[in-house]
């Protein structure tokens, strides 16, 4: 359903897809390659939050602005979806809204698993 609204983008290894604090105007699906999300700790050191692979989505968890940065680990192809279009389609299509909710719950579960691993 979303495919017709997306645009394909190739990102070079090490290139930033978005930075923490950027407006969350787009959501992304990874077609090929890999992405890491990261933030800075209190001392300014980069902390990796997650590695994402083909089929994974990113940017859907942002409310207005991205709270983490995302960058390509390898050359990566993503499909970019305008956030306003995704939100509008989700309002009109219950199945899409449920799918997006499920994705958010999966991300929350992964975050909880990481917290338990780290202690």
Biopython code that builds the backbone (N, CA, C, O; Angstrom):
import numpy as np
from Bio.PDB.StructureBuilder import StructureBuilder

atoms = [
    (1, "UNK", "N", (0.808, -1.193, 0.000)),
    (1, "UNK", "CA", (0.000, 0.000, 0.000)),
    (1, "UNK", "C", (0.859, 1.268, 0.000)),
    (1, "UNK", "O", (0.534, 2.233, -0.691)),
    (2, "UNK", "N", (1.929, 1.272, 0.753)),
    (2, "UNK", "CA", (2.774, 2.463, 0.840)),
    (2, "UNK", "C", (3.723, 2.622, -0.342)),
    (2, "UNK", "O", (4.210, 3.721, -0.607)),
    (3, "UNK", "N", (3.988, 1.526, -1.052)),
    (3, "UNK", "CA", (5.027, 1.539, -2.079)),
    (3, "UNK", "C", (4.861, 2.668, -3.086)),
    (3, "UNK", "O", (5.846, 3.283, -3.494)),
    (4, "UNK", "N", (3.634, 2.943, -3.488)),
    (4, "UNK", "CA", (3.407, 3.966, -4.511)),
    (4, "UNK", "C", (3.754, 5.378, -4.025)),
    (4, "UNK", "O", (3.904, 6.290, -4.839)),
    (5, "UNK", "N", (3.880, 5.562, -2.728)),
    (5, "UNK", "CA", (4.168, 6.880, -2.173)),
    (5, "UNK", "C", (5.637, 7.062, -1.805)),
    (5, "UNK", "O", (6.053, 8.154, -1.415)),
    (6, "UNK", "N", (6.418, 5.997, -1.927)),
    (6, "UNK", "CA", (7.817, 6.060, -1.519)),
    (6, "UNK", "C", (8.750, 6.429, -2.650)),
    (6, "UNK", "O", (8.430, 6.253, -3.825)),
    (7, "UNK", "N", (9.910, 6.946, -2.277)),
    (7, "UNK", "CA", (10.965, 7.222, -3.253)),
    (7, "UNK", "C", (12.230, 6.495, -2.810)),
    (7, "UNK", "O", (12.549, 6.433, -1.623)),
    (8, "UNK", "N", (12.931, 5.956, -3.776)),
    (8, "UNK", "CA", (14.134, 5.157, -3.525)),
    (8, "UNK", "C", (15.332, 6.087, -3.364)),
    (8, "UNK", "O", (15.474, 7.070, -4.091)),
    (9, "UNK", "N", (16.190, 5.762, -2.401)),
    (9, "UNK", "CA", (17.373, 6.579, -2.145)),
    (9, "UNK", "C", (18.544, 5.660, -1.804)),
    (9, "UNK", "O", (18.402, 4.729, -1.011)),
    (10, "UNK", "N", (19.689, 5.928, -2.402)),
    (10, "UNK", "CA", (20.905, 5.175, -2.097)),
    (10, "UNK", "C", (21.775, 6.016, -1.173)),
    (10, "UNK", "O", (22.030, 7.192, -1.431)),
    (11, "UNK", "N", (22.221, 5.391, -0.098)),
    (11, "UNK", "CA", (23.030, 6.085, 0.902)),
    (11, "UNK", "C", (24.402, 5.430, 0.952)),
    (11, "UNK", "O", (24.513, 4.210, 1.073)),
    (12, "UNK", "N", (25.433, 6.237, 0.859)),
    (12, "UNK", "CA", (26.806, 5.729, 0.921)),
    (12, "UNK", "C", (27.154, 5.257, 2.329)),
    (12, "UNK", "O", (26.572, 5.709, 3.316)),
    (13, "UNK", "N", (28.103, 4.352, 2.399)),
    (13, "UNK", "CA", (28.608, 3.871, 3.698)),
    (13, "UNK", "C", (29.054, 5.066, 4.533)),
    (13, "UNK", "O", (29.816, 5.912, 4.065)),
    (14, "UNK", "N", (28.571, 5.128, 5.779)),
    (14, "UNK", "CA", (28.938, 6.207, 6.687)),
    (14, "UNK", "C", (28.101, 7.465, 6.554)),
    (14, "UNK", "O", (28.204, 8.363, 7.390)),
    (15, "UNK", "N", (27.271, 7.549, 5.516)),
    (15, "UNK", "CA", (26.440, 8.740, 5.312)),
    (15, "UNK", "C", (25.248, 8.726, 6.265)),
    (15, "UNK", "O", (24.638, 7.686, 6.513)),
    (16, "UNK", "N", (24.938, 9.888, 6.783)),
    (16, "UNK", "CA", (23.811, 10.034, 7.693)),
    (16, "UNK", "C", (22.498, 10.052, 6.907)),
    (16, "UNK", "O", (22.388, 10.714, 5.875)),
    (17, "UNK", "N", (21.520, 9.324, 7.406)),
    (17, "UNK", "CA", (20.178, 9.344, 6.823)),
    (17, "UNK", "C", (19.393, 10.487, 7.453)),
    (17, "UNK", "O", (18.727, 11.257, 6.761)),
    (18, "UNK", "N", (19.482, 10.584, 8.771)),
    (18, "UNK", "CA", (18.931, 11.730, 9.496)),
    (18, "UNK", "C", (19.702, 11.884, 10.802)),
    (18, "UNK", "O", (20.323, 10.941, 11.292)),
    (19, "UNK", "N", (19.648, 13.082, 11.349)),
    (19, "UNK", "CA", (20.348, 13.379, 12.602)),
    (19, "UNK", "C", (19.348, 13.552, 13.736)),
    (19, "UNK", "O", (18.197, 13.926, 13.512)),
    (20, "UNK", "N", (19.794, 13.280, 14.941)),
    (20, "UNK", "CA", (18.970, 13.554, 16.120)),
    (20, "UNK", "C", (18.612, 15.036, 16.103)),
    (20, "UNK", "O", (19.469, 15.897, 15.900)),
    (21, "UNK", "N", (17.337, 15.313, 16.318)),
    (21, "UNK", "CA", (16.860, 16.690, 16.303)),
    (21, "UNK", "C", (16.291, 17.133, 14.974)),
    (21, "UNK", "O", (15.612, 18.157, 14.902)),
    (22, "UNK", "N", (16.560, 16.365, 13.902)),
    (22, "UNK", "CA", (15.969, 16.694, 12.597)),
    (22, "UNK", "C", (14.464, 16.466, 12.637)),
    (22, "UNK", "O", (13.995, 15.583, 13.354)),
    (23, "UNK", "N", (13.701, 17.247, 11.878)),
    (23, "UNK", "CA", (12.265, 16.975, 11.771)),
    (23, "UNK", "C", (12.040, 15.569, 11.214)),
    (23, "UNK", "O", (12.727, 15.141, 10.288)),
    (24, "UNK", "N", (11.080, 14.866, 11.784)),
    (24, "UNK", "CA", (10.772, 13.492, 11.347)),
    (24, "UNK", "C", (9.741, 13.545, 10.225)),
    (24, "UNK", "O", (8.608, 13.090, 10.386)),
    (25, "UNK", "N", (10.145, 14.102, 9.091)),
    (25, "UNK", "CA", (9.240, 14.266, 7.953)),
    (25, "UNK", "C", (9.103, 13.003, 7.116)),
    (25, "UNK", "O", (8.174, 12.888, 6.317)),
    (26, "UNK", "N", (10.027, 12.045, 7.293)),
    (26, "UNK", "CA", (10.014, 10.815, 6.502)),
    (26, "UNK", "C", (10.208, 9.601, 7.394)),
    (26, "UNK", "O", (10.829, 9.677, 8.454)),
    (27, "UNK", "N", (9.661, 8.476, 6.938)),
    (27, "UNK", "CA", (9.903, 7.159, 7.511)),
    (27, "UNK", "C", (10.623, 6.362, 6.427)),
    (27, "UNK", "O", (10.525, 6.703, 5.248)),
    (28, "UNK", "N", (11.335, 5.317, 6.801)),
    (28, "UNK", "CA", (12.190, 4.599, 5.863)),
    (28, "UNK", "C", (12.036, 3.091, 6.007)),
    (28, "UNK", "O", (11.822, 2.567, 7.100)),
    (29, "UNK", "N", (12.152, 2.403, 4.861)),
    (29, "UNK", "CA", (12.236, 0.940, 4.846)),
    (29, "UNK", "C", (13.543, 0.581, 4.169)),
    (29, "UNK", "O", (13.845, 1.087, 3.088)),
    (30, "UNK", "N", (14.321, -0.289, 4.795)),
    (30, "UNK", "CA", (15.609, -0.694, 4.234)),
    (30, "UNK", "C", (15.381, -1.772, 3.185)),
    (30, "UNK", "O", (14.769, -2.803, 3.463)),
    (31, "UNK", "N", (15.877, -1.524, 1.979)),
    (31, "UNK", "CA", (15.784, -2.482, 0.877)),
    (31, "UNK", "C", (17.032, -3.357, 0.846)),
    (31, "UNK", "O", (16.937, -4.578, 0.717)),
    (32, "UNK", "N", (18.197, -2.734, 0.964)),
    (32, "UNK", "CA", (19.456, -3.478, 1.001)),
    (32, "UNK", "C", (20.455, -2.698, 1.844)),
    (32, "UNK", "O", (20.331, -1.486, 2.021)),
    (33, "UNK", "N", (21.445, -3.417, 2.358)),
    (33, "UNK", "CA", (22.448, -2.778, 3.196)),
    (33, "UNK", "C", (22.095, -2.869, 4.667)),
    (33, "UNK", "O", (21.270, -3.690, 5.069)),
    (34, "UNK", "N", (22.726, -2.019, 5.469)),
    (34, "UNK", "CA", (22.464, -2.013, 6.909)),
    (34, "UNK", "C", (22.619, -0.596, 7.455)),
    (34, "UNK", "O", (23.362, 0.230, 6.924)),
    (35, "UNK", "N", (21.892, -0.356, 8.529)),
    (35, "UNK", "CA", (21.834, 0.975, 9.148)),
    (35, "UNK", "C", (22.028, 0.808, 10.648)),
    (35, "UNK", "O", (21.609, -0.192, 11.229)),
    (36, "UNK", "N", (22.660, 1.787, 11.265)),
    (36, "UNK", "CA", (22.712, 1.814, 12.727)),
    (36, "UNK", "C", (22.061, 3.113, 13.194)),
    (36, "UNK", "O", (22.200, 4.164, 12.567)),
    (37, "UNK", "N", (21.350, 3.007, 14.312)),
    (37, "UNK", "CA", (20.845, 4.208, 14.966)),
    (37, "UNK", "C", (21.730, 4.455, 16.173)),
    (37, "UNK", "O", (22.189, 3.516, 16.825)),
    (38, "UNK", "N", (21.963, 5.720, 16.463)),
    (38, "UNK", "CA", (22.880, 6.042, 17.547)),
    (38, "UNK", "C", (22.559, 7.392, 18.161)),
    (38, "UNK", "O", (21.901, 8.242, 17.562)),
    (39, "UNK", "N", (23.045, 7.552, 19.362)),
    (39, "UNK", "CA", (22.917, 8.814, 20.083)),
    (39, "UNK", "C", (24.226, 9.114, 20.785)),
    (39, "UNK", "O", (25.190, 8.355, 20.679)),
    (40, "UNK", "N", (24.252, 10.216, 21.494)),
    (40, "UNK", "CA", (25.439, 10.607, 22.246)),
    (40, "UNK", "C", (25.158, 10.460, 23.733)),
    (40, "UNK", "O", (24.082, 10.819, 24.210)),
    (41, "UNK", "N", (26.139, 9.926, 24.465)),
    (41, "UNK", "CA", (25.971, 9.832, 25.916)),
    (41, "UNK", "C", (26.331, 11.179, 26.556)),
    (41, "UNK", "O", (26.621, 12.145, 25.851)),
    (42, "UNK", "N", (26.312, 11.237, 27.882)),
    (42, "UNK", "CA", (26.557, 12.483, 28.610)),
    (42, "UNK", "C", (27.932, 13.072, 28.329)),
    (42, "UNK", "O", (28.134, 14.280, 28.451)),
    (43, "UNK", "N", (28.875, 12.216, 27.954)),
    (43, "UNK", "CA", (30.242, 12.671, 27.691)),
    (43, "UNK", "C", (30.503, 12.905, 26.208)),
    (43, "UNK", "O", (31.639, 13.155, 25.806)),
    (44, "UNK", "N", (29.448, 12.824, 25.394)),
    (44, "UNK", "CA", (29.588, 13.093, 23.971)),
    (44, "UNK", "C", (30.058, 11.913, 23.142)),
    (44, "UNK", "O", (30.374, 12.078, 21.964)),
    (45, "UNK", "N", (30.111, 10.722, 23.731)),
    (45, "UNK", "CA", (30.525, 9.528, 22.983)),
    (45, "UNK", "C", (29.325, 8.939, 22.252)),
    (45, "UNK", "O", (28.203, 8.935, 22.758)),
    (46, "UNK", "N", (29.592, 8.446, 21.057)),
    (46, "UNK", "CA", (28.534, 7.806, 20.265)),
    (46, "UNK", "C", (28.155, 6.467, 20.886)),
    (46, "UNK", "O", (29.023, 5.663, 21.224)),
    (47, "UNK", "N", (26.863, 6.235, 21.032)),
    (47, "UNK", "CA", (26.343, 4.978, 21.562)),
    (47, "UNK", "C", (25.384, 4.394, 20.534)),
    (47, "UNK", "O", (24.387, 5.021, 20.177)),
    (48, "UNK", "N", (25.688, 3.197, 20.063)),
    (48, "UNK", "CA", (24.821, 2.547, 19.084)),
    (48, "UNK", "C", (23.590, 2.013, 19.795)),
    (48, "UNK", "O", (23.687, 1.323, 20.810)),
    (49, "UNK", "N", (22.433, 2.346, 19.245)),
    (49, "UNK", "CA", (21.169, 1.885, 19.822)),
    (49, "UNK", "C", (20.696, 0.605, 19.152)),
    (49, "UNK", "O", (20.162, -0.287, 19.811)),
    (50, "UNK", "N", (20.895, 0.514, 17.825)),
    (50, "UNK", "CA", (20.318, -0.621, 17.106)),
    (50, "UNK", "C", (20.966, -0.757, 15.735)),
    (50, "UNK", "O", (21.381, 0.233, 15.133)),
    (51, "UNK", "N", (21.048, -1.992, 15.249)),
    (51, "UNK", "CA", (21.426, -2.276, 13.870)),
    (51, "UNK", "C", (20.180, -2.740, 13.139)),
    (51, "UNK", "O", (19.416, -3.557, 13.652)),
    (52, "UNK", "N", (19.980, -2.217, 11.944)),
    (52, "UNK", "CA", (18.792, -2.538, 11.149)),
    (52, "UNK", "C", (19.218, -3.114, 9.806)),
    (52, "UNK", "O", (20.233, -2.712, 9.238)),
    (53, "UNK", "N", (18.429, -4.059, 9.307)),
    (53, "UNK", "CA", (18.755, -4.814, 8.098)),
    (53, "UNK", "C", (17.614, -4.732, 7.089)),
    (53, "UNK", "O", (16.563, -4.170, 7.396)),
    (54, "UNK", "N", (17.807, -5.289, 5.880)),
    (54, "UNK", "CA", (16.747, -5.234, 4.872)),
    (54, "UNK", "C", (15.404, -5.722, 5.415)),
    (54, "UNK", "O", (15.310, -6.751, 6.085)),
    (55, "UNK", "N", (14.373, -4.942, 5.098)),
    (55, "UNK", "CA", (13.024, -5.233, 5.571)),
    (55, "UNK", "C", (12.657, -4.451, 6.817)),
    (55, "UNK", "O", (11.476, -4.266, 7.112)),
    (56, "UNK", "N", (13.671, -3.985, 7.558)),
    (56, "UNK", "CA", (13.401, -3.213, 8.772)),
    (56, "UNK", "C", (12.950, -1.801, 8.420)),
    (56, "UNK", "O", (13.270, -1.267, 7.358)),
    (57, "UNK", "N", (12.200, -1.220, 9.341)),
    (57, "UNK", "CA", (11.706, 0.143, 9.198)),
    (57, "UNK", "C", (12.372, 1.027, 10.231)),
    (57, "UNK", "O", (12.701, 0.575, 11.328)),
    (58, "UNK", "N", (12.569, 2.277, 9.884)),
    (58, "UNK", "CA", (13.107, 3.218, 10.852)),
    (58, "UNK", "C", (12.462, 4.578, 10.668)),
    (58, "UNK", "O", (11.968, 4.914, 9.592)),
    (59, "UNK", "N", (12.477, 5.344, 11.733)),
    (59, "UNK", "CA", (11.872, 6.669, 11.708)),
    (59, "UNK", "C", (10.399, 6.677, 12.046)),
    (59, "UNK", "O", (9.807, 7.749, 12.177)),
    (60, "UNK", "N", (9.783, 5.505, 12.193)),
    (60, "UNK", "CA", (8.362, 5.433, 12.519)),
    (60, "UNK", "C", (8.114, 5.750, 13.989)),
    (60, "UNK", "O", (6.997, 6.098, 14.374)),
    (61, "UNK", "N", (9.141, 5.630, 14.799)),
    (61, "UNK", "CA", (8.974, 5.827, 16.239)),
    (61, "UNK", "C", (9.166, 7.274, 16.669)),
    (61, "UNK", "O", (9.053, 7.589, 17.853)),
    (62, "UNK", "N", (9.456, 8.152, 15.721)),
    (62, "UNK", "CA", (9.733, 9.545, 16.057)),
    (62, "UNK", "C", (8.449, 10.358, 16.128)),
    (62, "UNK", "O", (7.553, 10.213, 15.296)),
    (63, "UNK", "N", (8.382, 11.204, 17.128)),
    (63, "UNK", "CA", (7.222, 12.079, 17.309)),
    (63, "UNK", "C", (7.657, 13.518, 17.051)),
    (63, "UNK", "O", (8.069, 14.225, 17.972)),
    (64, "UNK", "N", (7.565, 13.938, 15.817)),
    (64, "UNK", "CA", (7.931, 15.312, 15.473)),
    (64, "UNK", "C", (9.377, 15.479, 15.071)),
    (64, "UNK", "O", (9.670, 16.033, 14.012)),
    (65, "UNK", "N", (10.295, 15.000, 15.917)),
    (65, "UNK", "CA", (11.725, 15.069, 15.597)),
    (65, "UNK", "C", (12.369, 13.721, 15.922)),
    (65, "UNK", "O", (11.886, 12.976, 16.774)),
    (66, "UNK", "N", (13.453, 13.430, 15.235)),
    (66, "UNK", "CA", (14.187, 12.189, 15.506)),
    (66, "UNK", "C", (14.966, 12.340, 16.807)),
    (66, "UNK", "O", (15.655, 13.340, 17.006)),
    (67, "UNK", "N", (14.859, 11.354, 17.689)),
    (67, "UNK", "CA", (15.604, 11.403, 18.947)),
    (67, "UNK", "C", (16.964, 10.718, 18.837)),
    (67, "UNK", "O", (17.812, 10.882, 19.714)),
    (68, "UNK", "N", (17.178, 9.953, 17.765)),
    (68, "UNK", "CA", (18.467, 9.331, 17.481)),
    (68, "UNK", "C", (18.881, 9.695, 16.065)),
    (68, "UNK", "O", (18.053, 10.136, 15.268)),
    (69, "UNK", "N", (20.149, 9.514, 15.749)),
    (69, "UNK", "CA", (20.635, 9.648, 14.379)),
    (69, "UNK", "C", (20.625, 8.274, 13.729)),
    (69, "UNK", "O", (20.641, 7.255, 14.418)),
    (70, "UNK", "N", (20.599, 8.247, 12.400)),
    (70, "UNK", "CA", (20.684, 6.991, 11.654)),
    (70, "UNK", "C", (21.710, 7.170, 10.544)),
    (70, "UNK", "O", (21.706, 8.177, 9.836)),
    (71, "UNK", "N", (22.592, 6.177, 10.401)),
    (71, "UNK", "CA", (23.596, 6.240, 9.341)),
    (71, "UNK", "C", (23.803, 4.867, 8.735)),
    (71, "UNK", "O", (23.595, 3.841, 9.384)),
    (72, "UNK", "N", (24.218, 4.869, 7.477)),
    (72, "UNK", "CA", (24.452, 3.625, 6.751)),
    (72, "UNK", "C", (25.756, 2.990, 7.218)),
    (72, "UNK", "O", (26.788, 3.657, 7.292)),
    (73, "UNK", "N", (25.705, 1.698, 7.534)),
    (73, "UNK", "CA", (26.901, 0.939, 7.894)),
    (73, "UNK", "C", (27.601, 0.493, 6.617)),
    (73, "UNK", "O", (28.829, 0.490, 6.542)),
    (74, "UNK", "N", (26.820, 0.121, 5.624)),
    (74, "UNK", "CA", (27.299, -0.256, 4.295)),
    (74, "UNK", "C", (26.511, 0.577, 3.293)),
    (74, "UNK", "O", (25.576, 1.280, 3.676)),
    (75, "UNK", "N", (26.875, 0.506, 2.012)),
    (75, "UNK", "CA", (26.011, 1.170, 1.030)),
    (75, "UNK", "C", (24.609, 0.598, 1.201)),
    (75, "UNK", "O", (24.429, -0.620, 1.237)),
    (76, "UNK", "N", (23.641, 1.460, 1.305)),
    (76, "UNK", "CA", (22.288, 1.068, 1.674)),
    (76, "UNK", "C", (21.273, 1.721, 0.751)),
    (76, "UNK", "O", (21.418, 2.879, 0.361)),
    (77, "UNK", "N", (20.249, 0.959, 0.412)),
    (77, "UNK", "CA", (19.120, 1.499, -0.347)),
    (77, "UNK", "C", (17.910, 1.498, 0.573)),
    (77, "UNK", "O", (17.588, 0.484, 1.192)),
    (78, "UNK", "N", (17.242, 2.646, 0.656)),
    (78, "UNK", "CA", (16.026, 2.768, 1.457)),
    (78, "UNK", "C", (14.902, 3.305, 0.582)),
    (78, "UNK", "O", (15.137, 3.943, -0.444)),
    (79, "UNK", "N", (13.686, 3.031, 1.010)),
    (79, "UNK", "CA", (12.516, 3.689, 0.442)),
    (79, "UNK", "C", (12.071, 4.708, 1.481)),
    (79, "UNK", "O", (11.863, 4.370, 2.647)),
    (80, "UNK", "N", (11.925, 5.967, 1.047)),
    (80, "UNK", "CA", (11.505, 7.060, 1.933)),
    (80, "UNK", "C", (10.017, 7.305, 1.733)),
    (80, "UNK", "O", (9.545, 7.443, 0.604)),
    (81, "UNK", "N", (9.291, 7.357, 2.828)),
    (81, "UNK", "CA", (7.853, 7.620, 2.791)),
    (81, "UNK", "C", (7.569, 8.918, 3.535)),
    (81, "UNK", "O", (7.980, 9.068, 4.686)),
    (82, "UNK", "N", (6.874, 9.859, 2.903)),
    (82, "UNK", "CA", (6.518, 11.087, 3.623)),
    (82, "UNK", "C", (5.652, 10.756, 4.840)),
    (82, "UNK", "O", (4.652, 10.047, 4.721)),
    (83, "UNK", "N", (6.032, 11.263, 5.988)),
    (83, "UNK", "CA", (5.334, 10.955, 7.233)),
    (83, "UNK", "C", (3.867, 11.372, 7.181)),
    (83, "UNK", "O", (2.996, 10.659, 7.680)),
    (84, "UNK", "N", (3.596, 12.524, 6.577)),
    (84, "UNK", "CA", (2.205, 12.994, 6.510)),
    (84, "UNK", "C", (1.340, 12.040, 5.704)),
    (84, "UNK", "O", (0.165, 11.855, 6.019)),
    (85, "UNK", "N", (1.911, 11.423, 4.656)),
    (85, "UNK", "CA", (1.168, 10.456, 3.843)),
    (85, "UNK", "C", (0.924, 9.186, 4.654)),
    (85, "UNK", "O", (-0.185, 8.651, 4.651)),
    (86, "UNK", "N", (1.954, 8.703, 5.348)),
    (86, "UNK", "CA", (1.808, 7.500, 6.172)),
    (86, "UNK", "C", (0.729, 7.720, 7.230)),
    (86, "UNK", "O", (-0.136, 6.866, 7.425)),
    (87, "UNK", "N", (0.780, 8.854, 7.908)),
    (87, "UNK", "CA", (-0.212, 9.151, 8.947)),
    (87, "UNK", "C", (-1.618, 9.225, 8.370)),
    (87, "UNK", "O", (-2.564, 8.706, 8.963)),
    (88, "UNK", "N", (-1.757, 9.864, 7.224)),
    (88, "UNK", "CA", (-3.070, 9.994, 6.585)),
    (88, "UNK", "C", (-3.612, 8.632, 6.161)),
    (88, "UNK", "O", (-4.789, 8.339, 6.372)),
    (89, "UNK", "N", (-2.763, 7.805, 5.568)),
    (89, "UNK", "CA", (-3.198, 6.469, 5.150)),
    (89, "UNK", "C", (-3.568, 5.605, 6.353)),
    (89, "UNK", "O", (-4.524, 4.832, 6.291)),
    (90, "UNK", "N", (-2.823, 5.733, 7.437)),
    (90, "UNK", "CA", (-3.123, 4.951, 8.642)),
    (90, "UNK", "C", (-4.474, 5.357, 9.230)),
    (90, "UNK", "O", (-5.196, 4.514, 9.763)),
    (91, "UNK", "N", (-4.816, 6.634, 9.137)),
    (91, "UNK", "CA", (-6.125, 7.092, 9.618)),
    (91, "UNK", "C", (-7.264, 6.487, 8.800)),
    (91, "UNK", "O", (-8.350, 6.239, 9.323)),
    (92, "UNK", "N", (-7.006, 6.253, 7.513)),
    (92, "UNK", "CA", (-8.036, 5.744, 6.606)),
    (92, "UNK", "C", (-8.075, 4.223, 6.532)),
    (92, "UNK", "O", (-9.084, 3.644, 6.129)),
    (93, "UNK", "N", (-6.982, 3.577, 6.920)),
    (93, "UNK", "CA", (-6.869, 2.138, 6.726)),
    (93, "UNK", "C", (-6.500, 1.466, 8.050)),
    (93, "UNK", "O", (-5.365, 1.560, 8.517)),
    (94, "UNK", "N", (-7.474, 0.795, 8.634)),
    (94, "UNK", "CA", (-7.262, 0.145, 9.923)),
    (94, "UNK", "C", (-6.170, -0.904, 9.897)),
    (94, "UNK", "O", (-5.426, -1.046, 10.867)),
    (95, "UNK", "N", (-6.060, -1.650, 8.788)),
    (95, "UNK", "CA", (-5.031, -2.692, 8.697)),
    (95, "UNK", "C", (-3.633, -2.076, 8.740)),
    (95, "UNK", "O", (-2.735, -2.609, 9.391)),
    (96, "UNK", "N", (-3.454, -0.965, 8.052)),
    (96, "UNK", "CA", (-2.154, -0.288, 8.077)),
    (96, "UNK", "C", (-1.869, 0.256, 9.475)),
    (96, "UNK", "O", (-0.748, 0.145, 9.971)),
    (97, "UNK", "N", (-2.870, 0.836, 10.100)),
    (97, "UNK", "CA", (-2.690, 1.360, 11.458)),
    (97, "UNK", "C", (-2.271, 0.244, 12.412)),
    (97, "UNK", "O", (-1.392, 0.443, 13.251)),
    (98, "UNK", "N", (-2.893, -0.921, 12.289)),
    (98, "UNK", "CA", (-2.523, -2.053, 13.147)),
    (98, "UNK", "C", (-1.101, -2.521, 12.862)),
    (98, "UNK", "O", (-0.360, -2.854, 13.787)),
    (99, "UNK", "N", (-0.721, -2.548, 11.602)),
    (99, "UNK", "CA", (0.640, -2.959, 11.227)),
    (99, "UNK", "C", (1.674, -2.005, 11.832)),
    (99, "UNK", "O", (2.696, -2.439, 12.364)),
    (100, "UNK", "N", (1.396, -0.712, 11.744)),
    (100, "UNK", "CA", (2.319, 0.270, 12.315)),
    (100, "UNK", "C", (2.383, 0.147, 13.835)),
    (100, "UNK", "O", (3.451, 0.296, 14.429)),
    (101, "UNK", "N", (1.250, -0.123, 14.458)),
    (101, "UNK", "CA", (1.239, -0.340, 15.909)),
    (101, "UNK", "C", (2.079, -1.558, 16.270)),
    (101, "UNK", "O", (2.851, -1.530, 17.228)),
    (102, "UNK", "N", (1.920, -2.631, 15.489)),
    (102, "UNK", "CA", (2.705, -3.845, 15.736)),
    (102, "UNK", "C", (4.203, -3.575, 15.603)),
    (102, "UNK", "O", (5.002, -4.077, 16.394)),
    (103, "UNK", "N", (4.580, -2.781, 14.600)),
    (103, "UNK", "CA", (5.992, -2.429, 14.431)),
    (103, "UNK", "C", (6.505, -1.655, 15.639)),
    (103, "UNK", "O", (7.616, -1.897, 16.112)),
    (104, "UNK", "N", (5.704, -0.732, 16.131)),
    (104, "UNK", "CA", (6.099, 0.039, 17.314)),
    (104, "UNK", "C", (6.256, -0.875, 18.523)),
    (104, "UNK", "O", (7.178, -0.697, 19.319)),
    (105, "UNK", "N", (5.373, -1.842, 18.666)),
    (105, "UNK", "CA", (5.459, -2.773, 19.796)),
    (105, "UNK", "C", (6.698, -3.658, 19.682)),
    (105, "UNK", "O", (7.327, -3.971, 20.693)),
    (106, "UNK", "N", (7.055, -4.064, 18.464)),
    (106, "UNK", "CA", (8.270, -4.856, 18.264)),
    (106, "UNK", "C", (9.503, -4.048, 18.661)),
    (106, "UNK", "O", (10.413, -4.571, 19.305)),
    (107, "UNK", "N", (9.529, -2.775, 18.275)),
    (107, "UNK", "CA", (10.661, -1.924, 18.640)),
    (107, "UNK", "C", (10.745, -1.749, 20.152)),
    (107, "UNK", "O", (11.836, -1.760, 20.722)),
    (108, "UNK", "N", (9.613, -1.589, 20.790)),
    (108, "UNK", "CA", (9.591, -1.457, 22.246)),
    (108, "UNK", "C", (10.084, -2.738, 22.914)),
    (108, "UNK", "O", (10.840, -2.684, 23.884)),
    (109, "UNK", "N", (9.658, -3.886, 22.399)),
    (109, "UNK", "CA", (10.111, -5.164, 22.952)),
    (109, "UNK", "C", (11.626, -5.306, 22.814)),
    (109, "UNK", "O", (12.297, -5.723, 23.759)),
    (110, "UNK", "N", (12.172, -4.961, 21.638)),
    (110, "UNK", "CA", (13.625, -5.045, 21.445)),
    (110, "UNK", "C", (14.356, -4.117, 22.413)),
    (110, "UNK", "O", (15.410, -4.471, 22.941)),
    (111, "UNK", "N", (13.800, -2.939, 22.641)),
    (111, "UNK", "CA", (14.424, -2.005, 23.584)),
    (111, "UNK", "C", (14.424, -2.585, 24.994)),
    (111, "UNK", "O", (15.412, -2.463, 25.717)),
    (112, "UNK", "N", (13.329, -3.207, 25.382)),
    (112, "UNK", "CA", (13.265, -3.831, 26.710)),
    (112, "UNK", "C", (14.276, -4.971, 26.822)),
    (112, "UNK", "O", (14.942, -5.111, 27.848)),
    (113, "UNK", "N", (14.393, -5.781, 25.777)),
    (113, "UNK", "CA", (15.360, -6.880, 25.797)),
    (113, "UNK", "C", (16.778, -6.352, 25.976)),
    (113, "UNK", "O", (17.567, -6.934, 26.721)),
    (114, "UNK", "N", (17.108, -5.252, 25.297)),
    (114, "UNK", "CA", (18.438, -4.659, 25.434)),
    (114, "UNK", "C", (18.674, -4.145, 26.848)),
    (114, "UNK", "O", (19.767, -4.294, 27.394)),
    (115, "UNK", "N", (17.648, -3.542, 27.435)),
    (115, "UNK", "CA", (17.787, -3.036, 28.805)),
    (115, "UNK", "C", (18.104, -4.170, 29.766)),
    (115, "UNK", "O", (18.942, -4.013, 30.654)),
    (116, "UNK", "N", (17.447, -5.308, 29.598)),
    (116, "UNK", "CA", (17.705, -6.443, 30.478)),
    (116, "UNK", "C", (19.102, -7.008, 30.259)),
    (116, "UNK", "O", (19.759, -7.419, 31.216)),
    (117, "UNK", "N", (19.562, -7.033, 29.015)),
    (117, "UNK", "CA", (20.912, -7.518, 28.732)),
    (117, "UNK", "C", (21.974, -6.624, 29.357)),
    (117, "UNK", "O", (22.986, -7.106, 29.868)),
    (118, "UNK", "N", (21.735, -5.328, 29.310)),
    (118, "UNK", "CA", (22.716, -4.377, 29.823)),
    (118, "UNK", "C", (22.666, -4.235, 31.335)),
    (118, "UNK", "O", (23.602, -3.732, 31.957)),
    (119, "UNK", "N", (21.556, -4.689, 31.920)),
    (119, "UNK", "CA", (21.433, -4.618, 33.376)),
    (119, "UNK", "C", (20.902, -3.309, 33.759)),
    (119, "UNK", "O", (20.721, -3.040, 34.947)),
]
sb = StructureBuilder()
sb.init_structure("model")
sb.init_model(0)
sb.init_chain("A")
sb.init_seg("    ")
for serial, (resi, resn, name, xyz) in enumerate(atoms, 1):
    if name == "N":
        sb.init_residue(resn, " ", resi, " ")
    sb.init_atom(name, np.array(xyz, "f"), 0.0, 1.0, " ", f" {name:<3s}", serial, name[0])
structure = sb.get_structure()
